[in-house]
Every structure is written in structure tokens, then in C-alpha cells.
């Protein structure tokens, strides 16, 4: 696949971070990149070998769960669908207030938004994860957030490509 077409198609798999797809393409594509799992492995390899500052940039590119961007309908199509699948587009006022409070505390503590692959999860499970992880140390939470970004990328790729 030609570089520009590849980046257009896969540049958003890691939220607002087309540089990952650009690096994968520059490294060369093989037949393994024709499957979700194979392409995911290549994308993840580029993400993991990126600098900490670059990975932090990917984390910061993610929106808050049920946050202001969602309310303003300014999420990417992928994030909109993922959050809606978890019921985050239909919160009560009390639930929205709880998410807002947790988002603010989490971001103040860690310097990046709370990230969880929400597809297939419900509001209660998401809140449980949020409340459990907010007590982590920054190093552990950075690693957890990166793992969740990788999981989100895999789920997005599985929606785009065969296994």
C-alpha cells in the first residue's frame, strides 16, 4: 500500500498519532501486515520503541472518558463509538459529575487522561477501574495507560481488518 493511503487508513489507530503508522510504513510492510494481529504487532513495536515523550504525547491525545469533548461532539468517530458502546453517551447527571471529578483528579495526578479500552465494558466496570487506578504511582499508571492504548489499537484494527 502506498504511504499516504496507509497513513490515511491506519494513522488514527493510535489516537491522533499518525507518526506511528508513518514509521511502520517506512520500516517496510510484509504479508503479516495484512491482518489485524500482524499490523498491530508492527504498530506496537513502533510505539514501544518511541521516546517516553512521544508515548506521553499519544496518551495526551486521548480524550477524557465522558468528558467535555464528548459533550461537545468533538471526539473522533472511533472514540465516539467506543464511548457510546459503554453507555458513556447516556450518563445521569450524577454519573457525569463523578466522571468529571475523576477525570480532573486523575489528570492532575498523572499529567495525562485516564485511558481504558471501554469497548465491551459497562459504566460500573469503568468507574471501578477508574477508582482503583487513581491510587497507582505514576510509573505503574504510565505503563497501564500505554497497555490500554495498545488494546484500543488492536480493537480498532480488528474492526478494520481480518484477524
N, C-alpha and C positions, 0 to 999 in steps of 0.2 A: 504494500500500500504506500502511496506517495506521502511524503512527510506532512504536508499541510492537511491532507484529508485525515491522516492518522491522528494528528493533534486535535482537529475539529471533533473527531469521533470520540477520542479517549482522553482528551485534555481535561475534562471535568470529572473524571472518575475519582480523582483526589481533588476535593473541593477547591475551585478557583486556583488550581496549581498545574497549569499546562506544561510547566518545565519538566515535570516527571515524565510525561508522555514524550516530550521532545528528546529527553535523554535516552529513553528506551529506543526510540526510532534511530537516533544517532548511533547507538550501540549495535544496531542491526536486528532485523526481525527474522525469525526462523519459523518453521511449521508449528512449533509449540505455542506461538503467539496467536494461533487461530482459535484457541479455546480460552474460556474464561479463566480456568485454573492456570494455564500456561502464561497468558498475558499478565495475570495477577502476580505471578512469581517474578516476572521481569519488572513490573511497576514497583513492587515491594522492594526488590533489590536496590532500585534507584533511590527510593525513599529512605531506606535504612542506611545507605552509604552517603546520604546528604549530610551536610553540616547540621549541628543542633539548631542553629539559627534558621536554616531552611525548613527543617521539620517543625520548628515553632511557628514559622510562617504558615505552614499548612494547617496546624492546629488553630491558629488565629483566624484563618479563612472560614472556619466553620461557624454557622450561626448558633446563637443560643437556642436551646430547646424551648419551644412555645414562647419565644421572645418577641422583641419589637419588630424584627424583620418579618416574622411570620404574620404578625398582626397587620403589618402594612403590605402584606402580599409581595414581599421583595426577596423571597427565597428562590434558589434555583429550582427548576422543575423537579429534580431528583430529591432535594431536601423537602420540598412541599409534599411530595408523595410519601416519603418516608415518615415525616411527622404526622401526616393525616392517617397513615396506616396504623399508627399507635394511638390515635384518638387525640392527638395534641392540638388539633384544629377545633376541638369541641370541648373546651375546658369550662368548668364553672368559674365564677369569679374567685372563689376561694382557691381553687386549683391554680388558676392563673397567678394569683398573688403568691402562692407558695413557690411556683416555678420562678417567678421574678425574683423573689427573695433568695432562693438557692443560686440562681444564675449570678446575681450580684456578689454574693459571698464567695462563690467558687472562683469567679474571675478575679476578684480582689486577692484571693489567697494564692492562686496559681499563675495568673497572668495570661490565661487562655480560657476559652469557654469549655464547659462540660461537654464531653463528646461520648456518645453511646450509640451503637448501632441499634436503632429503635425498631427496625422492621421485625414484625412478629412479636413485639412486646406490648404490654398494656401500660396505662398511666401509672398504676400502682407499682409495677415492677420497675419502671423508670425512676420513680421517686425513691424507691428503696435503694437503687443503685446510686442515685444522686446523694442521698443522705449518708450512705456507707462510705462513698469515696471522698467526700468533702473533708474527712478527717485524715486522709493519707498525707504522707510527706510529698514534697514537690517531685523528687526523683521518681518515686513509685507512680505518682499520678501522671507524670510526663510519659512514662513507659506505657501505662494503661491507656492513656489517650491515643498514643501512637498505634497501639494494637487495635483500638476501636476504629481508627481511621482506616487501617488496613482491612478490617472486617467490612466496613461500609463500602470500600472499593470493590471487594470481592462480590458483595451482594449486588452492586450496580453492574459489574461486569456480567454476572450471571443473568441479569435482565437483558443484556445486550448480545451475548454470545452463547453458543452451546457450552456445556460443562467442560 
